[in-house]
């Protein structure tokens, strides 16, 4: 199931318009439900801006004071550094104005592919290989 939750009529209208637009582009129905937001439970601190805090922790630690839950700047950085958005928008983003030249360059390099963020891929590859070796041994390959 996919759903879009709204907290007021304006958000509901925007969600409905977006759904209709996607249905028109796809030429078929979109199953996503549009529902009122009744309760919102904030995630624990360690879930906030996970990509930014996990894969770019040295960069994140060097940023000016921030609140990981409410910081628009941190939300934007988390998105840019996790592969969303484009360099042109990032360079005009008013929420990044307090970044130093070096910090700004760091984000740009990751977005253009000049520098890659570490990923879990080597770990996952190892786990899959170990698991496959276990299966082969268990079934007598």
Secondary structure, 3 states (H helix, E strand, C coil): CCEEEECCHHHHHHHHHHHHHHHHHHCCCCCCEEEECCCCCCCCHHHCCHHHHHHCHHHHHCCCCCCCCCCHHHHHHHHHHCCCCCHHHHHHCHHHCCCCHHHHHHHHHHHHCCCCCCCCHHHHHHHHHHHHHHHHHHHCC
